[in-house]
Amino acid sequence: MMRAGLFKTVHVKTLMAQEQRMLLTSRKLLQRKVLDIESGMRGTLRTFGLKVGVVSARIYEAPIREFG
């Protein structure tokens, strides 16, 4: 069957490559969830007339706590 050309050769990814892809996918998912939560908090605060403004990822918590 192989000589007749009924099967084609395929590339099989290594276990290490699969693990790296899984970790990168998980990291991207977590980053997206953090951004969604931050956006939700901004929207909730905006309903009460409070604007957070532009903040970096490292100092996001301090401006939010000021409103509390």
PDB file of N, CA, C and O in Angstrom, chain B, residues numbered from 101:
ATOM      1  N   MET B 101       0.833  -1.191   0.000  1.00  0.00           N
ATOM      2  CA  MET B 101       0.000   0.000   0.000  1.00  0.00           C
ATOM      3  C   MET B 101       0.877   1.254   0.000  1.00  0.00           C
ATOM      4  O   MET B 101       0.556   2.250  -0.650  1.00  0.00           O
ATOM      5  N   MET B 102       1.980   1.190   0.734  1.00  0.00           N
ATOM      6  CA  MET B 102       2.881   2.343   0.767  1.00  0.00           C
ATOM      7  C   MET B 102       3.505   2.565  -0.610  1.00  0.00           C
ATOM      8  O   MET B 102       3.584   3.695  -1.093  1.00  0.00           O
ATOM      9  N   ARG B 103       3.943   1.480  -1.228  1.00  0.00           N
ATOM     10  CA  ARG B 103       4.577   1.594  -2.542  1.00  0.00           C
ATOM     11  C   ARG B 103       3.587   2.047  -3.613  1.00  0.00           C
ATOM     12  O   ARG B 103       3.971   2.692  -4.588  1.00  0.00           O
ATOM     13  N   ALA B 104       2.332   1.711  -3.431  1.00  0.00           N
ATOM     14  CA  ALA B 104       1.313   2.088  -4.411  1.00  0.00           C
ATOM     15  C   ALA B 104       0.915   3.560  -4.272  1.00  0.00           C
ATOM     16  O   ALA B 104       0.228   4.106  -5.136  1.00  0.00           O
ATOM     17  N   GLY B 105       1.347   4.195  -3.186  1.00  0.00           N
ATOM     18  CA  GLY B 105       1.057   5.613  -3.000  1.00  0.00           C
ATOM     19  C   GLY B 105      -0.305   5.889  -2.389  1.00  0.00           C
ATOM     20  O   GLY B 105      -0.852   6.982  -2.541  1.00  0.00           O
ATOM     21  N   LEU B 106      -0.850   4.900  -1.698  1.00  0.00           N
ATOM     22  CA  LEU B 106      -2.152   5.090  -1.073  1.00  0.00           C
ATOM     23  C   LEU B 106      -2.053   5.887   0.229  1.00  0.00           C
ATOM     24  O   LEU B 106      -3.042   6.466   0.678  1.00  0.00           O
ATOM     25  N   PHE B 107      -0.878   5.917   0.829  1.00  0.00           N
ATOM     26  CA  PHE B 107      -0.670   6.665   2.065  1.00  0.00           C
ATOM     27  C   PHE B 107       0.355   7.767   1.812  1.00  0.00           C
ATOM     28  O   PHE B 107       1.312   7.576   1.061  1.00  0.00           O
ATOM     29  N   LYS B 108       0.149   8.903   2.434  1.00  0.00           N
ATOM     30  CA  LYS B 108       1.099  10.006   2.323  1.00  0.00           C
ATOM     31  C   LYS B 108       1.830  10.156   3.648  1.00  0.00           C
ATOM     32  O   LYS B 108       1.280   9.867   4.711  1.00  0.00           O
ATOM     33  N   THR B 109       3.060  10.608   3.574  1.00  0.00           N
ATOM     34  CA  THR B 109       3.819  10.837   4.803  1.00  0.00           C
ATOM     35  C   THR B 109       3.282  12.092   5.479  1.00  0.00           C
ATOM     36  O   THR B 109       2.910  13.061   4.815  1.00  0.00           O
ATOM     37  N   VAL B 110       3.247  12.062   6.777  1.00  0.00           N
ATOM     38  CA  VAL B 110       2.762  13.208   7.543  1.00  0.00           C
ATOM     39  C   VAL B 110       3.793  13.555   8.600  1.00  0.00           C
ATOM     40  O   VAL B 110       4.603  12.720   9.002  1.00  0.00           O
ATOM     41  N   HIS B 111       3.747  14.809   9.043  1.00  0.00           N
ATOM     42  CA  HIS B 111       4.635  15.256  10.110  1.00  0.00           C
ATOM     43  C   HIS B 111       3.892  15.133  11.435  1.00  0.00           C
ATOM     44  O   HIS B 111       2.777  15.635  11.575  1.00  0.00           O
ATOM     45  N   VAL B 112       4.502  14.475  12.392  1.00  0.00           N
ATOM     46  CA  VAL B 112       3.903  14.316  13.704  1.00  0.00           C
ATOM     47  C   VAL B 112       4.609  15.265  14.662  1.00  0.00           C
ATOM     48  O   VAL B 112       5.831  15.223  14.802  1.00  0.00           O
ATOM     49  N   LYS B 113       3.835  16.116  15.317  1.00  0.00           N
ATOM     50  CA  LYS B 113       4.424  17.069  16.259  1.00  0.00           C
ATOM     51  C   LYS B 113       4.910  16.350  17.502  1.00  0.00           C
ATOM     52  O   LYS B 113       4.315  15.366  17.942  1.00  0.00           O
ATOM     53  N   THR B 114       5.983  16.847  18.052  1.00  0.00           N
ATOM     54  CA  THR B 114       6.535  16.232  19.256  1.00  0.00           C
ATOM     55  C   THR B 114       5.676  16.605  20.459  1.00  0.00           C
ATOM     56  O   THR B 114       4.885  17.547  20.405  1.00  0.00           O
ATOM     57  N   LEU B 115       5.839  15.869  21.519  1.00  0.00           N
ATOM     58  CA  LEU B 115       5.097  16.140  22.748  1.00  0.00           C
ATOM     59  C   LEU B 115       5.476  17.507  23.308  1.00  0.00           C
ATOM     60  O   LEU B 115       4.636  18.221  23.855  1.00  0.00           O
ATOM     61  N   MET B 116       6.747  17.858  23.165  1.00  0.00           N
ATOM     62  CA  MET B 116       7.207  19.155  23.667  1.00  0.00           C
ATOM     63  C   MET B 116       6.529  20.308  22.902  1.00  0.00           C
ATOM     64  O   MET B 116       6.152  21.315  23.503  1.00  0.00           O
ATOM     65  N   ALA B 117       6.378  20.157  21.594  1.00  0.00           N
ATOM     66  CA  ALA B 117       5.717  21.186  20.791  1.00  0.00           C
ATOM     67  C   ALA B 117       4.247  21.314  21.188  1.00  0.00           C
ATOM     68  O   ALA B 117       3.708  22.420  21.232  1.00  0.00           O
ATOM     69  N   GLN B 118       3.607  20.198  21.471  1.00  0.00           N
ATOM     70  CA  GLN B 118       2.202  20.235  21.892  1.00  0.00           C
ATOM     71  C   GLN B 118       2.067  20.923  23.241  1.00  0.00           C
ATOM     72  O   GLN B 118       1.130  21.692  23.454  1.00  0.00           O
ATOM     73  N   GLU B 119       2.997  20.652  24.158  1.00  0.00           N
ATOM     74  CA  GLU B 119       2.953  21.286  25.482  1.00  0.00           C
ATOM     75  C   GLU B 119       3.155  22.786  25.367  1.00  0.00           C
ATOM     76  O   GLU B 119       2.461  23.557  26.030  1.00  0.00           O
ATOM     77  N   GLN B 120       4.105  23.214  24.527  1.00  0.00           N
ATOM     78  CA  GLN B 120       4.358  24.642  24.362  1.00  0.00           C
ATOM     79  C   GLN B 120       3.136  25.345  23.779  1.00  0.00           C
ATOM     80  O   GLN B 120       2.769  26.432  24.225  1.00  0.00           O
ATOM     81  N   ARG B 121       2.515  24.729  22.791  1.00  0.00           N
ATOM     82  CA  ARG B 121       1.320  25.327  22.194  1.00  0.00           C
ATOM     83  C   ARG B 121       0.192  25.425  23.208  1.00  0.00           C
ATOM     84  O   ARG B 121      -0.528  26.423  23.246  1.00  0.00           O
ATOM     85  N   MET B 122       0.036  24.389  24.035  1.00  0.00           N
ATOM     86  CA  MET B 122      -1.008  24.395  25.052  1.00  0.00           C
ATOM     87  C   MET B 122      -0.751  25.510  26.073  1.00  0.00           C
ATOM     88  O   MET B 122      -1.681  26.202  26.486  1.00  0.00           O
ATOM     89  N   LEU B 123       0.504  25.679  26.474  1.00  0.00           N
ATOM     90  CA  LEU B 123       0.838  26.729  27.440  1.00  0.00           C
ATOM     91  C   LEU B 123       0.588  28.120  26.852  1.00  0.00           C
ATOM     92  O   LEU B 123       0.058  28.998  27.533  1.00  0.00           O
ATOM     93  N   LEU B 124       0.970  28.316  25.598  1.00  0.00           N
ATOM     94  CA  LEU B 124       0.739  29.614  24.964  1.00  0.00           C
ATOM     95  C   LEU B 124      -0.744  29.908  24.800  1.00  0.00           C
ATOM     96  O   LEU B 124      -1.180  31.045  24.981  1.00  0.00           O
ATOM     97  N   THR B 125      -1.511  28.897  24.462  1.00  0.00           N
ATOM     98  CA  THR B 125      -2.952  29.065  24.331  1.00  0.00           C
ATOM     99  C   THR B 125      -3.585  29.394  25.676  1.00  0.00           C
ATOM    100  O   THR B 125      -4.462  30.254  25.761  1.00  0.00           O
ATOM    101  N   SER B 126      -3.141  28.710  26.724  1.00  0.00           N
ATOM    102  CA  SER B 126      -3.668  28.970  28.066  1.00  0.00           C
ATOM    103  C   SER B 126      -3.309  30.375  28.531  1.00  0.00           C
ATOM    104  O   SER B 126      -4.127  31.060  29.144  1.00  0.00           O
ATOM    105  N   ARG B 127      -2.084  30.800  28.238  1.00  0.00           N
ATOM    106  CA  ARG B 127      -1.643  32.147  28.614  1.00  0.00           C
ATOM    107  C   ARG B 127      -2.494  33.200  27.914  1.00  0.00           C
ATOM    108  O   ARG B 127      -2.922  34.176  28.529  1.00  0.00           O
ATOM    109  N   LYS B 128      -2.735  32.993  26.625  1.00  0.00           N
ATOM    110  CA  LYS B 128      -3.556  33.938  25.871  1.00  0.00           C
ATOM    111  C   LYS B 128      -4.972  34.005  26.432  1.00  0.00           C
ATOM    112  O   LYS B 128      -5.555  35.085  26.524  1.00  0.00           O
ATOM    113  N   LEU B 129      -5.523  32.860  26.804  1.00  0.00           N
ATOM    114  CA  LEU B 129      -6.866  32.811  27.390  1.00  0.00           C
ATOM    115  C   LEU B 129      -6.913  33.591  28.703  1.00  0.00           C
ATOM    116  O   LEU B 129      -7.837  34.372  28.930  1.00  0.00           O
ATOM    117  N   LEU B 130      -5.912  33.381  29.573  1.00  0.00           N
ATOM    118  CA  LEU B 130      -5.876  34.088  30.853  1.00  0.00           C
ATOM    119  C   LEU B 130      -5.734  35.591  30.659  1.00  0.00           C
ATOM    120  O   LEU B 130      -6.380  36.374  31.356  1.00  0.00           O
ATOM    121  N   GLN B 131      -4.883  35.998  29.706  1.00  0.00           N
ATOM    122  CA  GLN B 131      -4.726  37.426  29.438  1.00  0.00           C
ATOM    123  C   GLN B 131      -6.046  38.034  28.975  1.00  0.00           C
ATOM    124  O   GLN B 131      -6.395  39.147  29.370  1.00  0.00           O
ATOM    125  N   ARG B 132      -6.773  37.306  28.143  1.00  0.00           N
ATOM    126  CA  ARG B 132      -8.053  37.814  27.650  1.00  0.00           C
ATOM    127  C   ARG B 132      -9.069  37.931  28.789  1.00  0.00           C
ATOM    128  O   ARG B 132      -9.835  38.893  28.848  1.00  0.00           O
ATOM    129  N   LYS B 133      -9.071  36.946  29.691  1.00  0.00           N
ATOM    130  CA  LYS B 133     -10.005  36.986  30.827  1.00  0.00           C
ATOM    131  C   LYS B 133      -9.696  38.167  31.741  1.00  0.00           C
ATOM    132  O   LYS B 133     -10.615  38.831  32.220  1.00  0.00           O
ATOM    133  N   VAL B 134      -8.419  38.437  31.987  1.00  0.00           N
ATOM    134  CA  VAL B 134      -8.034  39.584  32.823  1.00  0.00           C
ATOM    135  C   VAL B 134      -8.525  40.876  32.181  1.00  0.00           C
ATOM    136  O   VAL B 134      -9.068  41.748  32.859  1.00  0.00           O
ATOM    137  N   LEU B 135      -8.332  40.990  30.874  1.00  0.00           N
ATOM    138  CA  LEU B 135      -8.779  42.188  30.171  1.00  0.00           C
ATOM    139  C   LEU B 135     -10.298  42.324  30.236  1.00  0.00           C
ATOM    140  O   LEU B 135     -10.816  43.427  30.406  1.00  0.00           O
ATOM    141  N   ASP B 136     -11.009  41.213  30.101  1.00  0.00           N
ATOM    142  CA  ASP B 136     -12.474  41.246  30.193  1.00  0.00           C
ATOM    143  C   ASP B 136     -12.931  41.706  31.572  1.00  0.00           C
ATOM    144  O   ASP B 136     -13.862  42.504  31.682  1.00  0.00           O
ATOM    145  N   ILE B 137     -12.284  41.209  32.626  1.00  0.00           N
ATOM    146  CA  ILE B 137     -12.651  41.597  33.997  1.00  0.00           C
ATOM    147  C   ILE B 137     -12.369  43.078  34.220  1.00  0.00           C
ATOM    148  O   ILE B 137     -13.188  43.786  34.807  1.00  0.00           O
ATOM    149  N   GLU B 138     -11.200  43.556  33.749  1.00  0.00           N
ATOM    150  CA  GLU B 138     -10.864  44.969  33.907  1.00  0.00           C
ATOM    151  C   GLU B 138     -11.868  45.849  33.168  1.00  0.00           C
ATOM    152  O   GLU B 138     -12.293  46.884  33.682  1.00  0.00           O
ATOM    153  N   SER B 139     -12.239  45.437  31.972  1.00  0.00           N
ATOM    154  CA  SER B 139     -13.213  46.218  31.202  1.00  0.00           C
ATOM    155  C   SER B 139     -14.572  46.220  31.889  1.00  0.00           C
ATOM    156  O   SER B 139     -15.270  47.234  31.897  1.00  0.00           O
ATOM    157  N   GLY B 140     -14.940  45.088  32.461  1.00  0.00           N
ATOM    158  CA  GLY B 140     -16.208  45.015  33.188  1.00  0.00           C
ATOM    159  C   GLY B 140     -16.222  45.936  34.390  1.00  0.00           C
ATOM    160  O   GLY B 140     -17.224  46.594  34.669  1.00  0.00           O
ATOM    161  N   MET B 141     -15.100  45.979  35.103  1.00  0.00           N
ATOM    162  CA  MET B 141     -15.005  46.869  36.264  1.00  0.00           C
ATOM    163  C   MET B 141     -15.080  48.325  35.837  1.00  0.00           C
ATOM    164  O   MET B 141     -15.731  49.138  36.493  1.00  0.00           O
ATOM    165  N   ARG B 142     -14.410  48.656  34.731  1.00  0.00           N
ATOM    166  CA  ARG B 142     -14.482  50.033  34.218  1.00  0.00           C
ATOM    167  C   ARG B 142     -15.920  50.404  33.871  1.00  0.00           C
ATOM    168  O   ARG B 142     -16.387  51.496  34.198  1.00  0.00           O
ATOM    169  N   GLY B 143     -16.616  49.484  33.207  1.00  0.00           N
ATOM    170  CA  GLY B 143     -17.999  49.748  32.825  1.00  0.00           C
ATOM    171  C   GLY B 143     -18.902  49.928  34.028  1.00  0.00           C
ATOM    172  O   GLY B 143     -19.773  50.798  34.036  1.00  0.00           O
ATOM    173  N   THR B 144     -18.691  49.095  35.054  1.00  0.00           N
ATOM    174  CA  THR B 144     -19.503  49.199  36.268  1.00  0.00           C
ATOM    175  C   THR B 144     -19.256  50.522  36.974  1.00  0.00           C
ATOM    176  O   THR B 144     -20.197  51.170  37.433  1.00  0.00           O
ATOM    177  N   LEU B 145     -17.993  50.928  37.063  1.00  0.00           N
ATOM    178  CA  LEU B 145     -17.672  52.198  37.723  1.00  0.00           C
ATOM    179  C   LEU B 145     -18.193  53.381  36.915  1.00  0.00           C
ATOM    180  O   LEU B 145     -18.612  54.392  37.479  1.00  0.00           O
ATOM    181  N   ARG B 146     -18.165  53.248  35.588  1.00  0.00           N
ATOM    182  CA  ARG B 146     -18.633  54.341  34.750  1.00  0.00           C
ATOM    183  C   ARG B 146     -20.129  54.599  34.940  1.00  0.00           C
ATOM    184  O   ARG B 146     -20.592  55.729  34.782  1.00  0.00           O
ATOM    185  N   THR B 147     -20.877  53.556  35.277  1.00  0.00           N
ATOM    186  CA  THR B 147     -22.316  53.741  35.522  1.00  0.00           C
ATOM    187  C   THR B 147     -22.556  54.681  36.690  1.00  0.00           C
ATOM    188  O   THR B 147     -23.576  55.367  36.744  1.00  0.00           O
ATOM    189  N   PHE B 148     -21.626  54.712  37.614  1.00  0.00           N
ATOM    190  CA  PHE B 148     -21.750  55.582  38.780  1.00  0.00           C
ATOM    191  C   PHE B 148     -20.987  56.895  38.599  1.00  0.00           C
ATOM    192  O   PHE B 148     -20.810  57.651  39.554  1.00  0.00           O
ATOM    193  N   GLY B 149     -20.535  57.163  37.369  1.00  0.00           N
ATOM    194  CA  GLY B 149     -19.867  58.422  37.072  1.00  0.00           C
ATOM    195  C   GLY B 149     -18.403  58.458  37.424  1.00  0.00           C
ATOM    196  O   GLY B 149     -17.811  59.537  37.467  1.00  0.00           O
ATOM    197  N   LEU B 150     -17.803  57.326  37.676  1.00  0.00           N
ATOM    198  CA  LEU B 150     -16.385  57.271  38.030  1.00  0.00           C
ATOM    199  C   LEU B 150     -15.581  56.774  36.839  1.00  0.00           C
ATOM    200  O   LEU B 150     -15.851  55.697  36.308  1.00  0.00           O
ATOM    201  N   LYS B 151     -14.588  57.561  36.418  1.00  0.00           N
ATOM    202  CA  LYS B 151     -13.756  57.165  35.290  1.00  0.00           C
ATOM    203  C   LYS B 151     -12.366  56.808  35.795  1.00  0.00           C
ATOM    204  O   LYS B 151     -11.753  57.567  36.545  1.00  0.00           O
ATOM    205  N   VAL B 152     -11.878  55.656  35.381  1.00  0.00           N
ATOM    206  CA  VAL B 152     -10.570  55.182  35.830  1.00  0.00           C
ATOM    207  C   VAL B 152      -9.455  55.884  35.081  1.00  0.00           C
ATOM    208  O   VAL B 152      -8.427  56.196  35.683  1.00  0.00           O
ATOM    209  N   GLY B 153      -9.614  56.144  33.803  1.00  0.00           N
ATOM    210  CA  GLY B 153      -8.571  56.767  33.004  1.00  0.00           C
ATOM    211  C   GLY B 153      -7.572  55.731  32.506  1.00  0.00           C
ATOM    212  O   GLY B 153      -7.803  54.526  32.606  1.00  0.00           O
ATOM    213  N   VAL B 154      -6.461  56.218  31.970  1.00  0.00           N
ATOM    214  CA  VAL B 154      -5.434  55.335  31.418  1.00  0.00           C
ATOM    215  C   VAL B 154      -4.494  54.897  32.530  1.00  0.00           C
ATOM    216  O   VAL B 154      -3.899  55.730  33.213  1.00  0.00           O
ATOM    217  N   VAL B 155      -4.363  53.596  32.706  1.00  0.00           N
ATOM    218  CA  VAL B 155      -3.448  53.048  33.702  1.00  0.00           C
ATOM    219  C   VAL B 155      -2.686  51.891  33.078  1.00  0.00           C
ATOM    220  O   VAL B 155      -3.145  51.275  32.117  1.00  0.00           O
ATOM    221  N   SER B 156      -1.515  51.603  33.637  1.00  0.00           N
ATOM    222  CA  SER B 156      -0.744  50.461  33.151  1.00  0.00           C
ATOM    223  C   SER B 156      -1.167  49.212  33.906  1.00  0.00           C
ATOM    224  O   SER B 156      -1.899  49.290  34.893  1.00  0.00           O
ATOM    225  N   ALA B 157      -0.709  48.074  33.443  1.00  0.00           N
ATOM    226  CA  ALA B 157      -1.088  46.801  34.064  1.00  0.00           C
ATOM    227  C   ALA B 157      -0.570  46.701  35.496  1.00  0.00           C
ATOM    228  O   ALA B 157      -1.205  46.076  36.346  1.00  0.00           O
ATOM    229  N   ARG B 158       0.566  47.305  35.758  1.00  0.00           N
ATOM    230  CA  ARG B 158       1.165  47.195  37.097  1.00  0.00           C
ATOM    231  C   ARG B 158       0.444  48.036  38.143  1.00  0.00           C
ATOM    232  O   ARG B 158       0.383  47.658  39.313  1.00  0.00           O
ATOM    233  N   ILE B 159      -0.095  49.160  37.732  1.00  0.00           N
ATOM    234  CA  ILE B 159      -0.723  50.044  38.723  1.00  0.00           C
ATOM    235  C   ILE B 159      -2.233  50.102  38.548  1.00  0.00           C
ATOM    236  O   ILE B 159      -2.844  51.114  38.890  1.00  0.00           O
ATOM    237  N   TYR B 160      -2.847  49.063  38.034  1.00  0.00           N
ATOM    238  CA  TYR B 160      -4.290  49.066  37.810  1.00  0.00           C
ATOM    239  C   TYR B 160      -5.056  49.025  39.128  1.00  0.00           C
ATOM    240  O   TYR B 160      -6.107  49.654  39.249  1.00  0.00           O
ATOM    241  N   GLU B 161      -4.549  48.303  40.104  1.00  0.00           N
ATOM    242  CA  GLU B 161      -5.285  48.095  41.351  1.00  0.00           C
ATOM    243  C   GLU B 161      -5.434  49.375  42.167  1.00  0.00           C
ATOM    244  O   GLU B 161      -6.495  49.613  42.744  1.00  0.00           O
ATOM    245  N   ALA B 162      -4.396  50.202  42.227  1.00  0.00           N
ATOM    246  CA  ALA B 162      -4.424  51.401  43.077  1.00  0.00           C
ATOM    247  C   ALA B 162      -5.537  52.380  42.685  1.00  0.00           C
ATOM    248  O   ALA B 162      -6.277  52.815  43.569  1.00  0.00           O
ATOM    249  N   PRO B 163      -5.694  52.747  41.413  1.00  0.00           N
ATOM    250  CA  PRO B 163      -6.788  53.670  41.066  1.00  0.00           C
ATOM    251  C   PRO B 163      -8.171  53.094  41.347  1.00  0.00           C
ATOM    252  O   PRO B 163      -9.087  53.830  41.711  1.00  0.00           O
ATOM    253  N   ILE B 164      -8.326  51.794  41.182  1.00  0.00           N
ATOM    254  CA  ILE B 164      -9.626  51.171  41.458  1.00  0.00           C
ATOM    255  C   ILE B 164      -9.936  51.237  42.945  1.00  0.00           C
ATOM    256  O   ILE B 164     -11.071  51.522  43.327  1.00  0.00           O
ATOM    257  N   ARG B 165      -8.951  50.980  43.781  1.00  0.00           N
ATOM    258  CA  ARG B 165      -9.160  51.017  45.232  1.00  0.00           C
ATOM    259  C   ARG B 165      -9.477  52.424  45.728  1.00  0.00           C
ATOM    260  O   ARG B 165     -10.155  52.570  46.745  1.00  0.00           O
ATOM    261  N   GLU B 166      -9.010  53.458  45.043  1.00  0.00           N
ATOM    262  CA  GLU B 166      -9.304  54.828  45.430  1.00  0.00           C
ATOM    263  C   GLU B 166     -10.800  55.124  45.389  1.00  0.00           C
ATOM    264  O   GLU B 166     -11.302  55.931  46.171  1.00  0.00           O
ATOM    265  N   PHE B 167     -11.508  54.466  44.469  1.00  0.00           N
ATOM    266  CA  PHE B 167     -12.935  54.707  44.336  1.00  0.00           C
ATOM    267  C   PHE B 167     -13.717  54.053  45.454  1.00  0.00           C
ATOM    268  O   PHE B 167     -14.847  54.450  45.737  1.00  0.00           O
ATOM    269  N   GLY B 168     -13.121  53.038  46.103  1.00  0.00           N
ATOM    270  CA  GLY B 168     -13.822  52.273  47.130  1.00  0.00           C
ATOM    271  C   GLY B 168     -13.940  53.006  48.398  1.00  0.00           C
ATOM    272  O   GLY B 168     -14.508  52.489  49.359  1.00  0.00           O
TER     273      GLY B 168
END
